């Protein structure tokens, strides 16, 4: 185990039939880092996310979070442990409001039961106020004030992406997995994502692992970058080191 690492991945692999989607990948992430995974389509980037968030079971290898082995942890425990994620394809409740979607992110912190909620006992009221306060902090951080009561179905794509990031933050994670946060966004919206990533890291103290294709965003926000191709690790280092790596250039350019 790397001293002080928040996440340690060791010889991680998953096979689907004869396809090695992830093939013996090892890396660690330190607290406060923005650690970005890059690579061509089909490189295994999102599969790594699915392994960490326990959507997939690893064929071999291990995943440790805060020193605890979570390789076989049930998927429903992951948010409660402090890991949150977004998805390439937005996964929001379209016929609920922004506020309602963000409050769903508070579910891992609910400690009340059905009877006490039906009676709306004093401790339930206190808990509801605390949940609303946390959600309002996220609304302020991401400038969502004017959208709080709008239905997701009525919002433009870029705002939906921000709401999904906000819902993940409402779980109060220590590790946030961002899966292609700039996908489908304009240049101006991508610049906003860069600012929000800095705020999430510096103001909230959240460690971030990001899968991203926009190399401008990667260079702007990343402390370290891991490049993958065909399920394997190609290079690991600073954004500049990885971009200069010959193996990475061949994978991207075929040169």
Order of alpha helices (4+ residues) and beta strands (2+ residues): beta-beta-beta-alpha-beta-beta-alpha-beta-alpha-alpha-alpha-alpha-beta-alpha-beta-alpha-beta-beta-alpha-alpha
